Amino acid sequence: MSDINGLLDPKQDFVFKNIFGKEENKPVLISFLNALLKDKPHVKSITLDNTEILKILKEDKASRLDIKATCDDNIRLNIEIQTKNTGEIPERGIHYLANMFPSTVKAKQSYKQPKFISIWILGENVTDRKNAISEGYMTFQPYGCDPYQIVTDKARMFFIELPKFNPKDPEMSDLLKAWLSFLRDPTFMDTSFLRVQEVQQAMETLQYISADDEMRALADLRQKTINDKNSELAIAKEEGIAEGEAIGMEKGKRETALSMLNDGMPIETVSKYTGLSVEGICNISDSKK
């Protein structure tokens, strides 16, 4: 989680939230958002929803340390940081985005307002797209004479895949390059990026957190929780695959046994070549009658 220079990883959600999700660091978050959104919309002010980081950790170590906020024109934001590809990030993104609606659209209120933007910052690749940044919309697909069309721009979702980031990308602004360089690995970022006041502020915050023994201990505790959760997911996935394979093999044996019985082979012979018990084969034989 840390490097040889002692800096914590800004991609870890606890560290990320302490940099981008604190009241005193609002300029940092605004600068990052304007670089990503390309000033469409231009964010001038922002209100953070959940800033009590230590309280969240104390109450539930498995809590989501995302950033929820509201910016100009009542645009609702949700920013997630995810270091591992758990295999269902796009689906989770859609689920989280959908859950933003009920808390904001009240009775007799138009569904046209407000707008919602969900941002996922990813430490591993989750799509087969080439660019580091992808924006997702719900769309009408081309059919007959109807062209491709966006259903609505009220719900937008961004995926930032940091391993794909190329600091020499000519299509990317220098400000966005600065932020993605910082997030991917601040120890190897071009020092010229620190001329941006907000990036310098983010770096100073990271250095302060990394030098504070209590904050490092909390970051390590959070990382242990993340590692344990990822390990549980990996084990569950492996067990699910193994169980599925076992079920598939058993089904195959039963189908083979049934075929052999239909060909008139003795039950003992079927048992020998399929590995099924005589009793089990008798049950198969009875079920086909």
Phi and psi restraints in degrees (value plus and minus 20) as a CYANA .aco file:
   2 SER   PHI    -141.1  -101.1
   2 SER   PSI     145.6   185.6
   3 ASP   PHI    -132.6   -92.6
   3 ASP   PSI    -194.9  -154.9
   4 ILE   PHI     -85.0   -45.0
   4 ILE   PSI     -41.7    -1.7
   5 ASN   PHI    -107.9   -67.9
   5 ASN   PSI     -19.2    20.8
   6 GLY   PHI      65.3   105.3
   6 GLY   PSI     -15.3    24.7
   7 LEU   PHI    -101.6   -61.6
   7 LEU   PSI     115.0   155.0
   8 LEU   PHI     -90.3   -50.3
   8 LEU   PSI     142.2   182.2
   9 ASP   PHI    -104.2   -64.2
   9 ASP   PSI      97.3   137.3
  10 PRO   PHI     -86.1   -46.1
  10 PRO   PSI     -30.9     9.1
  11 LYS   PHI    -101.5   -61.5
  11 LYS   PSI     -32.1     7.9
  12 GLN   PHI     -95.0   -55.0
  12 GLN   PSI     111.4   151.4
  13 ASP   PHI     -78.6   -38.6
  13 ASP   PSI     -56.4   -16.4
  14 PHE   PHI     -84.1   -44.1
  14 PHE   PSI     -63.2   -23.2
  15 VAL   PHI     -88.9   -48.9
  15 VAL   PSI     -65.7   -25.7
  16 PHE   PHI     -76.9   -36.9
  16 PHE   PSI     -64.4   -24.4
  17 LYS   PHI     -87.6   -47.6
  17 LYS   PSI     -53.7   -13.7
  18 ASN   PHI     -90.5   -50.5
  18 ASN   PSI     -40.4    -0.4
  19 ILE   PHI    -112.3   -72.3
  19 ILE   PSI     -68.8   -28.8
  20 PHE   PHI    -120.4   -80.4
  20 PHE   PSI     -33.3     6.7
  21 GLY   PHI    -132.1   -92.1
  21 GLY   PSI       3.1    43.1
  22 LYS   PHI    -127.8   -87.8
  22 LYS   PSI     126.9   166.9
  23 GLU   PHI     -74.6   -34.6
  23 GLU   PSI     -64.1   -24.1
  24 GLU   PHI     -90.8   -50.8
  24 GLU   PSI     -33.4     6.6
  25 ASN   PHI    -129.4   -89.4
  25 ASN   PSI       2.9    42.9
  26 LYS   PHI     -74.8   -34.8
  26 LYS   PSI     -60.8   -20.8
  27 PRO   PHI     -78.0   -38.0
  27 PRO   PSI     -52.5   -12.5
  28 VAL   PHI     -84.3   -44.3
  28 VAL   PSI     -68.4   -28.4
  29 LEU   PHI     -85.6   -45.6
  29 LEU   PSI     -61.6   -21.6
  30 ILE   PHI     -82.3   -42.3
  30 ILE   PSI     -62.5   -22.5
  31 SER   PHI     -82.6   -42.6
  31 SER   PSI     -64.1   -24.1
  32 PHE   PHI     -82.3   -42.3
  32 PHE   PSI     -64.7   -24.7
  33 LEU   PHI     -83.4   -43.4
  33 LEU   PSI     -63.7   -23.7
  34 ASN   PHI     -86.5   -46.5
  34 ASN   PSI     -52.4   -12.4
  35 ALA   PHI     -88.3   -48.3
  35 ALA   PSI     -62.3   -22.3
  36 LEU   PHI     -91.9   -51.9
  36 LEU   PSI     -65.4   -25.4
  37 LEU   PHI    -101.9   -61.9
  37 LEU   PSI     -25.6    14.4
  38 LYS   PHI      34.9    74.9
  38 LYS   PSI      19.9    59.9
  39 ASP   PHI      42.3    82.3
  39 ASP   PSI       1.9    41.9
  40 LYS   PHI    -146.2  -106.2
  40 LYS   PSI      63.5   103.5
  41 PRO   PHI    -106.8   -66.8
  41 PRO   PSI     144.3   184.3
  42 HIS   PHI    -104.0   -64.0
  42 HIS   PSI     103.8   143.8
  43 VAL   PHI    -111.3   -71.3
  43 VAL   PSI     101.2   141.2
  44 LYS   PHI    -125.0   -85.0
  44 LYS   PSI     -54.7   -14.7
  45 SER   PHI    -163.3  -123.3
  45 SER   PSI     140.0   180.0
  46 ILE   PHI    -171.0  -131.0
  46 ILE   PSI     125.6   165.6
  47 THR   PHI    -139.2   -99.2
  47 THR   PSI     101.6   141.6
  48 LEU   PHI    -105.5   -65.5
  48 LEU   PSI     119.7   159.7
  49 ASP   PHI    -110.3   -70.3
  49 ASP   PSI     -67.6   -27.6
  50 ASN   PHI    -144.1  -104.1
  50 ASN   PSI      74.7   114.7
  51 THR   PHI    -129.1   -89.1
  51 THR   PSI     -25.7    14.3
  52 GLU   PHI    -104.8   -64.8
  52 GLU   PSI      58.3    98.3
  53 ILE   PHI     -85.4   -45.4
  53 ILE   PSI     -67.8   -27.8
  54 LEU   PHI     -84.7   -44.7
  54 LEU   PSI     -55.6   -15.6
  55 LYS   PHI     -84.6   -44.6
  55 LYS   PSI     -60.7   -20.7
  56 ILE   PHI     -81.9   -41.9
  56 ILE   PSI     -64.9   -24.9
  57 LEU   PHI     -85.0   -45.0
  57 LEU   PSI     -59.7   -19.7
  58 LYS   PHI     -89.1   -49.1
  58 LYS   PSI     -58.9   -18.9
  59 GLU   PHI     -96.0   -56.0
  59 GLU   PSI     -54.2   -14.2
  60 ASP   PHI    -179.3  -139.3
  60 ASP   PSI      85.3   125.3
  61 LYS   PHI     -85.9   -45.9
  61 LYS   PSI     -35.5     4.5
  62 ALA   PHI    -117.4   -77.4
  62 ALA   PSI     -10.7    29.3
  63 SER   PHI     -82.8   -42.8
  63 SER   PSI     134.8   174.8
  64 ARG   PHI     -99.5   -59.5
  64 ARG   PSI     102.9   142.9
  65 LEU   PHI    -118.6   -78.6
  65 LEU   PSI      34.2    74.2
  66 ASP   PHI    -103.3   -63.3
  66 ASP   PSI     153.2   193.2
  67 ILE   PHI    -131.9   -91.9
  67 ILE   PSI     102.1   142.1
  68 LYS   PHI    -135.3   -95.3
  68 LYS   PSI     115.7   155.7
  69 ALA   PHI    -176.8  -136.8
  69 ALA   PSI     146.9   186.9
  70 THR   PHI    -148.2  -108.2
  70 THR   PSI     109.6   149.6
  71 CYS   PHI    -135.6   -95.6
  71 CYS   PSI    -186.2  -146.2
  72 ASP   PHI     -72.3   -32.3
  72 ASP   PSI     129.7   169.7
  73 ASP   PHI      40.9    80.9
  73 ASP   PSI       7.1    47.1
  74 ASN   PHI      40.5    80.5
  74 ASN   PSI      14.7    54.7
  75 ILE   PHI    -102.2   -62.2
  75 ILE   PSI     104.2   144.2
  76 ARG   PHI    -111.6   -71.6
  76 ARG   PSI     115.7   155.7
  77 LEU   PHI    -142.1  -102.1
  77 LEU   PSI     123.7   163.7
  78 ASN   PHI    -158.4  -118.4
  78 ASN   PSI     103.3   143.3
  79 ILE   PHI    -138.8   -98.8
  79 ILE   PSI     101.9   141.9
  80 GLU   PHI    -132.6   -92.6
  80 GLU   PSI     121.2   161.2
  81 ILE   PHI    -136.5   -96.5
  81 ILE   PSI     108.2   148.2
  82 GLN   PHI    -158.6  -118.6
  82 GLN   PSI      97.5   137.5
  83 THR   PHI    -104.5   -64.5
  83 THR   PSI     -47.4    -7.4
  84 LYS   PHI    -132.8   -92.8
  84 LYS   PSI     125.0   165.0
  85 ASN   PHI    -104.5   -64.5
  85 ASN   PSI      84.6   124.6
  86 THR   PHI    -108.0   -68.0
  86 THR   PSI     -18.5    21.5
  87 GLY   PHI      71.9   111.9
  87 GLY   PSI     -23.4    16.6
  88 GLU   PHI    -162.8  -122.8
  88 GLU   PSI       9.5    49.5
  89 ILE   PHI     -81.4   -41.4
  89 ILE   PSI     -68.3   -28.3
  90 PRO   PHI     -78.2   -38.2
  90 PRO   PSI     -61.1   -21.1
  91 GLU   PHI     -86.6   -46.6
  91 GLU   PSI     -60.5   -20.5
  92 ARG   PHI     -83.3   -43.3
  92 ARG   PSI     -59.2   -19.2
  93 GLY   PHI     -79.8   -39.8
  93 GLY   PSI     -64.0   -24.0
  94 ILE   PHI     -84.9   -44.9
  94 ILE   PSI     -61.6   -21.6
  95 HIS   PHI     -82.4   -42.4
  95 HIS   PSI     -67.1   -27.1
  96 TYR   PHI     -83.8   -43.8
  96 TYR   PSI     -60.2   -20.2
  97 LEU   PHI     -83.5   -43.5
  97 LEU   PSI     -62.7   -22.7
  98 ALA   PHI     -82.9   -42.9
  98 ALA   PSI     -55.1   -15.1
  99 ASN   PHI     -92.1   -52.1
  99 ASN   PSI     -31.6     8.4
 100 MET   PHI     -94.3   -54.3
 100 MET   PSI     -42.0    -2.0
 101 PHE   PHI     -91.7   -51.7
 101 PHE   PSI     -71.4   -31.4
 102 PRO   PHI     -77.8   -37.8
 102 PRO   PSI     -51.6   -11.6
 103 SER   PHI     -98.1   -58.1
 103 SER   PSI     -27.4    12.6
 104 THR   PHI    -142.2  -102.2
 104 THR   PSI     -50.9   -10.9
 105 VAL   PHI    -109.7   -69.7
 105 VAL   PSI      87.2   127.2
 106 LYS   PHI    -112.3   -72.3
 106 LYS   PSI     151.7   191.7
 107 ALA   PHI     -77.6   -37.6
 107 ALA   PSI     117.5   157.5
 108 LYS   PHI      46.9    86.9
 108 LYS   PSI      -7.3    32.7
 109 GLN   PHI    -120.0   -80.0
 109 GLN   PSI     122.6   162.6
 110 SER   PHI     -87.6   -47.6
 110 SER   PSI     120.4   160.4
 111 TYR   PHI     -96.0   -56.0
 111 TYR   PSI     -26.0    14.0
 112 LYS   PHI     -96.6   -56.6
 112 LYS   PSI     -36.7     3.3
 113 GLN   PHI    -151.1  -111.1
 113 GLN   PSI     126.0   166.0
 114 PRO   PHI    -108.9   -68.9
 114 PRO   PSI    -193.2  -153.2
 115 LYS   PHI    -114.3   -74.3
 115 LYS   PSI     137.3   177.3
 116 PHE   PHI    -149.8  -109.8
 116 PHE   PSI     114.9   154.9
 117 ILE   PHI    -150.5  -110.5
 117 ILE   PSI     103.1   143.1
 118 SER   PHI    -132.4   -92.4
 118 SER   PSI     111.4   151.4
 119 ILE   PHI    -144.7  -104.7
 119 ILE   PSI     106.9   146.9
 120 TRP   PHI    -134.0   -94.0
 120 TRP   PSI     100.2   140.2
 121 ILE   PHI    -123.5   -83.5
 121 ILE   PSI      99.0   139.0
 122 LEU   PHI    -138.3   -98.3
 122 LEU   PSI     112.5   152.5
 123 GLY   PHI    -103.9   -63.9
 123 GLY   PSI     -34.0     6.0
 124 GLU   PHI    -152.1  -112.1
 124 GLU   PSI     136.3   176.3
 125 ASN   PHI     -92.7   -52.7
 125 ASN   PSI     122.8   162.8
 126 VAL   PHI    -147.1  -107.1
 126 VAL   PSI     -28.0    12.0
 127 THR   PHI    -146.3  -106.3
 127 THR   PSI     148.8   188.8
 128 ASP   PHI    -117.2   -77.2
 128 ASP   PSI      -5.1    34.9
 129 ARG   PHI     -97.2   -57.2
 129 ARG   PSI     132.0   172.0
 130 LYS   PHI    -103.4   -63.4
 130 LYS   PSI     -54.5   -14.5
 131 ASN   PHI     -97.3   -57.3
 131 ASN   PSI     133.7   173.7
 132 ALA   PHI     -91.7   -51.7
 132 ALA   PSI     -46.5    -6.5
 133 ILE   PHI    -139.9   -99.9
 133 ILE   PSI     108.7   148.7
 134 SER   PHI    -149.0  -109.0
 134 SER   PSI     118.0   158.0
 135 GLU   PHI    -132.0   -92.0
 135 GLU   PSI     109.7   149.7
 136 GLY   PHI    -127.2   -87.2
 136 GLY   PSI     117.5   157.5
 137 TYR   PHI    -149.0  -109.0
 137 TYR   PSI     137.1   177.1
 138 MET   PHI    -101.9   -61.9
 138 MET   PSI     110.4   150.4
 139 THR   PHI    -151.4  -111.4
 139 THR   PSI     134.2   174.2
 140 PHE   PHI    -104.1   -64.1
 140 PHE   PSI     106.5   146.5
 141 GLN   PHI    -104.9   -64.9
 141 GLN   PSI     133.8   173.8
 142 PRO   PHI     -78.3   -38.3
 142 PRO   PSI     115.1   155.1
 143 TYR   PHI    -173.7  -133.7
 143 TYR   PSI     100.2   140.2
 144 GLY   PHI      41.0    81.0
 144 GLY   PSI    -147.2  -107.2
 145 CYS   PHI    -107.2   -67.2
 145 CYS   PSI     -24.5    15.5
 146 ASP   PHI    -102.2   -62.2
 146 ASP   PSI     109.8   149.8
 147 PRO   PHI    -103.3   -63.3
 147 PRO   PSI     151.4   191.4
 148 TYR   PHI     -78.5   -38.5
 148 TYR   PSI     117.1   157.1
 149 GLN   PHI    -172.5  -132.5
 149 GLN   PSI     119.2   159.2
 150 ILE   PHI     -96.2   -56.2
 150 ILE   PSI     110.1   150.1
 151 VAL   PHI     -84.9   -44.9
 151 VAL   PSI     -68.0   -28.0
 152 THR   PHI    -177.6  -137.6
 152 THR   PSI     127.9   167.9
 153 ASP   PHI    -121.9   -81.9
 153 ASP   PSI      -7.4    32.6
 154 LYS   PHI     -97.5   -57.5
 154 LYS   PSI     -40.6    -0.6
 155 ALA   PHI    -146.3  -106.3
 155 ALA   PSI      90.3   130.3
 156 ARG   PHI    -140.4  -100.4
 156 ARG   PSI     127.1   167.1
 157 MET   PHI    -158.0  -118.0
 157 MET   PSI     108.2   148.2
 158 PHE   PHI    -132.6   -92.6
 158 PHE   PSI     117.4   157.4
 159 PHE   PHI    -136.4   -96.4
 159 PHE   PSI     102.0   142.0
 160 ILE   PHI    -131.2   -91.2
 160 ILE   PSI      87.0   127.0
 161 GLU   PHI    -118.1   -78.1
 161 GLU   PSI      76.7   116.7
 162 LEU   PHI     -80.4   -40.4
 162 LEU   PSI     -54.0   -14.0
 163 PRO   PHI     -81.4   -41.4
 163 PRO   PSI     -42.6    -2.6
 164 LYS   PHI    -108.0   -68.0
 164 LYS   PSI     -26.1    13.9
 165 PHE   PHI     -84.8   -44.8
 165 PHE   PSI     108.2   148.2
 166 ASN   PHI    -137.2   -97.2
 166 ASN   PSI      89.8   129.8
 167 PRO   PHI     -84.3   -44.3
 167 PRO   PSI     -29.9    10.1
 168 LYS   PHI    -119.4   -79.4
 168 LYS   PSI     -11.7    28.3
 169 ASP   PHI     -81.4   -41.4
 169 ASP   PSI      95.4   135.4
 170 PRO   PHI     -90.3   -50.3
 170 PRO   PSI     -37.7     2.3
 171 GLU   PHI    -104.0   -64.0
 171 GLU   PSI     -29.3    10.7
 172 MET   PHI    -122.4   -82.4
 172 MET   PSI     117.7   157.7
 173 SER   PHI     -88.3   -48.3
 173 SER   PSI     135.5   175.5
 174 ASP   PHI     -82.8   -42.8
 174 ASP   PSI     -54.2   -14.2
 175 LEU   PHI     -86.4   -46.4
 175 LEU   PSI     -63.2   -23.2
 176 LEU   PHI     -86.5   -46.5
 176 LEU   PSI     -58.4   -18.4
 177 LYS   PHI     -79.8   -39.8
 177 LYS   PSI     -60.3   -20.3
 178 ALA   PHI     -81.1   -41.1
 178 ALA   PSI     -65.9   -25.9
 179 TRP   PHI     -89.3   -49.3
 179 TRP   PSI     -61.4   -21.4
 180 LEU   PHI     -90.0   -50.0
 180 LEU   PSI     -53.9   -13.9
 181 SER   PHI     -83.5   -43.5
 181 SER   PSI     -62.0   -22.0
 182 PHE   PHI     -83.2   -43.2
 182 PHE   PSI     -64.5   -24.5
 183 LEU   PHI     -90.2   -50.2
 183 LEU   PSI     -59.2   -19.2
 184 ARG   PHI     -88.6   -48.6
 184 ARG   PSI     -69.4   -29.4
 185 ASP   PHI    -186.4  -146.4
 185 ASP   PSI      77.5   117.5
 186 PRO   PHI     -85.3   -45.3
 186 PRO   PSI     -38.6     1.4
 187 THR   PHI     -96.9   -56.9
 187 THR   PSI     -37.9     2.1
 188 PHE   PHI    -135.5   -95.5
 188 PHE   PSI     -10.6    29.4
 189 MET   PHI     -93.6   -53.6
 189 MET   PSI     131.5   171.5
 190 ASP   PHI     -82.7   -42.7
 190 ASP   PSI     105.3   145.3
 191 THR   PHI     -83.7   -43.7
 191 THR   PSI     -38.0     2.0
 192 SER   PHI     -85.3   -45.3
 192 SER   PSI     -44.7    -4.7
 193 PHE   PHI     -85.9   -45.9
 193 PHE   PSI     -42.2    -2.2
 194 LEU   PHI     -93.5   -53.5
 194 LEU   PSI     -25.8    14.2
 195 ARG   PHI     -91.5   -51.5
 195 ARG   PSI     -39.1     0.9
 196 VAL   PHI     -95.3   -55.3
 196 VAL   PSI     101.6   141.6
 197 GLN   PHI     -74.9   -34.9
 197 GLN   PSI     -63.9   -23.9
 198 GLU   PHI     -89.6   -49.6
 198 GLU   PSI     -55.9   -15.9
 199 VAL   PHI     -86.7   -46.7
 199 VAL   PSI     -60.9   -20.9
 200 GLN   PHI     -81.3   -41.3
 200 GLN   PSI     -60.1   -20.1
 201 GLN   PHI     -83.7   -43.7
 201 GLN   PSI     -61.5   -21.5
 202 ALA   PHI     -83.0   -43.0
 202 ALA   PSI     -62.7   -22.7
 203 MET   PHI     -83.6   -43.6
 203 MET   PSI     -62.3   -22.3
 204 GLU   PHI     -84.5   -44.5
 204 GLU   PSI     -57.9   -17.9
 205 THR   PHI     -85.2   -45.2
 205 THR   PSI     -62.5   -22.5
 206 LEU   PHI     -83.0   -43.0
 206 LEU   PSI     -62.5   -22.5
 207 GLN   PHI     -83.9   -43.9
 207 GLN   PSI     -59.0   -19.0
 208 TYR   PHI     -85.6   -45.6
 208 TYR   PSI     -66.5   -26.5
 209 ILE   PHI     -81.2   -41.2
 209 ILE   PSI     -62.3   -22.3
 210 SER   PHI     -87.8   -47.8
 210 SER   PSI     -46.2    -6.2
 211 ALA   PHI    -110.7   -70.7
 211 ALA   PSI     -30.5     9.5
 212 ASP   PHI    -110.2   -70.2
 212 ASP   PSI     100.0   140.0
 213 ASP   PHI     -80.4   -40.4
 213 ASP   PSI     -61.6   -21.6
 214 GLU   PHI     -86.8   -46.8
 214 GLU   PSI     -63.3   -23.3
 215 MET   PHI     -85.0   -45.0
 215 MET   PSI     -58.5   -18.5
 216 ARG   PHI     -84.5   -44.5
 216 ARG   PSI     -59.2   -19.2
 217 ALA   PHI     -84.1   -44.1
 217 ALA   PSI     -60.8   -20.8
 218 LEU   PHI     -87.5   -47.5
 218 LEU   PSI     -59.2   -19.2
 219 ALA   PHI     -84.1   -44.1
 219 ALA   PSI     -60.0   -20.0
 220 ASP   PHI     -85.9   -45.9
 220 ASP   PSI     -60.1   -20.1
 221 LEU   PHI     -82.2   -42.2
 221 LEU   PSI     -63.8   -23.8
 222 ARG   PHI     -84.1   -44.1
 222 ARG   PSI     -60.4   -20.4
 223 GLN   PHI     -84.5   -44.5
 223 GLN   PSI     -56.9   -16.9
 224 LYS   PHI     -83.0   -43.0
 224 LYS   PSI     -61.8   -21.8
 225 THR   PHI     -82.1   -42.1
 225 THR   PSI     -63.6   -23.6
 226 ILE   PHI     -83.2   -43.2
 226 ILE   PSI     -64.5   -24.5
 227 ASN   PHI     -82.6   -42.6
 227 ASN   PSI     -62.4   -22.4
 228 ASP   PHI     -82.8   -42.8
 228 ASP   PSI     -61.9   -21.9
 229 LYS   PHI     -85.5   -45.5
 229 LYS   PSI     -64.1   -24.1
 230 ASN   PHI     -83.2   -43.2
 230 ASN   PSI     -57.2   -17.2
 231 SER   PHI     -85.5   -45.5
 231 SER   PSI     -62.0   -22.0
 232 GLU   PHI     -81.8   -41.8
 232 GLU   PSI     -61.4   -21.4
 233 LEU   PHI     -84.8   -44.8
 233 LEU   PSI     -60.9   -20.9
 234 ALA   PHI     -85.7   -45.7
 234 ALA   PSI     -62.8   -22.8
 235 ILE   PHI     -84.4   -44.4
 235 ILE   PSI     -63.7   -23.7
 236 ALA   PHI     -81.5   -41.5
 236 ALA   PSI     -59.5   -19.5
 237 LYS   PHI     -85.8   -45.8
 237 LYS   PSI     -64.7   -24.7
 238 GLU   PHI     -83.7   -43.7
 238 GLU   PSI     -61.5   -21.5
 239 GLU   PHI     -85.3   -45.3
 239 GLU   PSI     -57.5   -17.5
 240 GLY   PHI     -84.7   -44.7
 240 GLY   PSI     -60.8   -20.8
 241 ILE   PHI     -85.8   -45.8
 241 ILE   PSI     -64.8   -24.8
 242 ALA   PHI     -83.0   -43.0
 242 ALA   PSI     -61.9   -21.9
 243 GLU   PHI     -84.3   -44.3
 243 GLU   PSI     -61.7   -21.7
 244 GLY   PHI     -83.8   -43.8
 244 GLY   PSI     -60.3   -20.3
 245 GLU   PHI     -85.5   -45.5
 245 GLU   PSI     -61.1   -21.1
 246 ALA   PHI     -84.1   -44.1
 246 ALA   PSI     -63.0   -23.0
 247 ILE   PHI     -82.7   -42.7
 247 ILE   PSI     -60.8   -20.8
 248 GLY   PHI     -84.1   -44.1
 248 GLY   PSI     -62.2   -22.2
 249 MET   PHI     -85.3   -45.3
 249 MET   PSI     -61.9   -21.9
 250 GLU   PHI     -83.4   -43.4
 250 GLU   PSI     -62.2   -22.2
 251 LYS   PHI     -82.0   -42.0
 251 LYS   PSI     -61.4   -21.4
 252 GLY   PHI     -83.0   -43.0
 252 GLY   PSI     -61.0   -21.0
 253 LYS   PHI     -82.3   -42.3
 253 LYS   PSI     -63.3   -23.3
 254 ARG   PHI     -84.9   -44.9
 254 ARG   PSI     -60.1   -20.1
 255 GLU   PHI     -86.2   -46.2
 255 GLU   PSI     -59.1   -19.1
 256 THR   PHI     -84.8   -44.8
 256 THR   PSI     -63.5   -23.5
 257 ALA   PHI     -80.8   -40.8
 257 ALA   PSI     -63.5   -23.5
 258 LEU   PHI     -82.5   -42.5
 258 LEU   PSI     -60.6   -20.6
 259 SER   PHI     -84.2   -44.2
 259 SER   PSI     -61.3   -21.3
 260 MET   PHI     -86.4   -46.4
 260 MET   PSI     -59.4   -19.4
 261 LEU   PHI     -84.7   -44.7
 261 LEU   PSI     -60.1   -20.1
 262 ASN   PHI     -83.3   -43.3
 262 ASN   PSI     -47.0    -7.0
 263 ASP   PHI    -104.8   -64.8
 263 ASP   PSI     -17.5    22.5
 264 GLY   PHI      65.8   105.8
 264 GLY   PSI      -5.0    35.0
 265 MET   PHI     -94.8   -54.8
 265 MET   PSI     125.4   165.4
 266 PRO   PHI     -82.3   -42.3
 266 PRO   PSI     130.4   170.4
 267 ILE   PHI     -80.0   -40.0
 267 ILE   PSI     -58.3   -18.3
 268 GLU   PHI     -82.6   -42.6
 268 GLU   PSI     -58.6   -18.6
 269 THR   PHI     -87.6   -47.6
 269 THR   PSI     -61.7   -21.7
 270 VAL   PHI     -81.6   -41.6
 270 VAL   PSI     -61.3   -21.3
 271 SER   PHI     -83.4   -43.4
 271 SER   PSI     -60.1   -20.1
 272 LYS   PHI     -82.8   -42.8
 272 LYS   PSI     -61.6   -21.6
 273 TYR   PHI    -111.4   -71.4
 273 TYR   PSI     -36.2     3.8
 274 THR   PHI    -124.5   -84.5
 274 THR   PSI     -39.9     0.1
 275 GLY   PHI      62.2   102.2
 275 GLY   PSI     -18.3    21.7
 276 LEU   PHI    -101.9   -61.9
 276 LEU   PSI     131.5   171.5
 277 SER   PHI     -91.9   -51.9
 277 SER   PSI     137.6   177.6
 278 VAL   PHI     -80.9   -40.9
 278 VAL   PSI     -60.5   -20.5
 279 GLU   PHI     -81.5   -41.5
 279 GLU   PSI     -62.8   -22.8
 280 GLY   PHI     -84.1   -44.1
 280 GLY   PSI     -58.2   -18.2
 281 ILE   PHI     -90.2   -50.2
 281 ILE   PSI     -55.3   -15.3
 282 CYS   PHI     -81.5   -41.5
 282 CYS   PSI     -58.3   -18.3
 283 ASN   PHI     -84.6   -44.6
 283 ASN   PSI     -59.7   -19.7
 284 ILE   PHI     -82.9   -42.9
 284 ILE   PSI     -62.2   -22.2
 285 SER   PHI     -83.4   -43.4
 285 SER   PSI     -59.8   -19.8
 286 ASP   PHI     -88.8   -48.8
 286 ASP   PSI     -56.9   -16.9
 287 SER   PHI     -89.8   -49.8
 287 SER   PSI     -41.9    -1.9
 288 LYS   PHI    -104.6   -64.6
 288 LYS   PSI     -31.9     8.1
